[in-house]
Structure formats: structure tokens, C-alpha cells
């Protein structure tokens, strides 16, 4: 987004014991519901002319790769998204805490 805010939140899951929820939300342009299915597909770039200037170099692989990584970390559902066109979006995923502990041992 060219104006507004982006927020990252990390918290313990209320639904699954010993899981962490990561959330990234923004107050950007949001995504129309009819485009949400394209977000996690290979080369799933949104061809929306009114917002073509927001990510002109994007090729549509970032969310697909990120979603695969969340599954490798133990996420059951991968990245989920909520979006309201004209107001912003929230992307979130849940992973077991044990992966955080294993990753910290590598460093």
C-alpha cells in the first residue's frame, strides 16, 4: 500500500494448544472476493488494472512459496486470508511451537 499501515502480530493460538499464530494485516486497497482464489496459485498475479502500480515486478510466486513453507513448518491449513476491498487484508497462519524451538537450536 502506498499509504496506511501494516501490522505484524504473533500470539499463542486460542484454538490449538502449543501453536503460534502469525498475522499480517494492512489498511491497503484490499482484494475483491472473486480474486482470492488466485492468491496461492503458481503465477497467480492479480491483473487488476486499477492497482497495477502496486507491485509491477511481482510474478505471482511469493504467496504460493510462503504457503508451502507454512505447511513444511506444520501448519494444517496454510496461509489464510480475509480481505475487504477498499479497506485492507489480513493474512494469517498457525504453526506448532515445537518448530520455533527446533529453528532456534540451529542458530
HELIX and SHEET records of a PDB file:
HELIX    1   1 UNK A   33  UNK A   38  5                                   6    
HELIX    2   2 UNK A   49  UNK A   51  5                                   3    
HELIX    3   3 UNK A   62  UNK A   72  1                                  11    
HELIX    4   4 UNK A   97  UNK A  106  1                                  10    
SHEET    1   A 4 UNK A   6  UNK A  12  0                                        
SHEET    2   A 4 UNK A  19  UNK A  26 -1                                        
SHEET    3   A 4 UNK A  88  UNK A  96 -1                                        
SHEET    4   A 4 UNK A  80  UNK A  84 -1                                        
END                                                                             
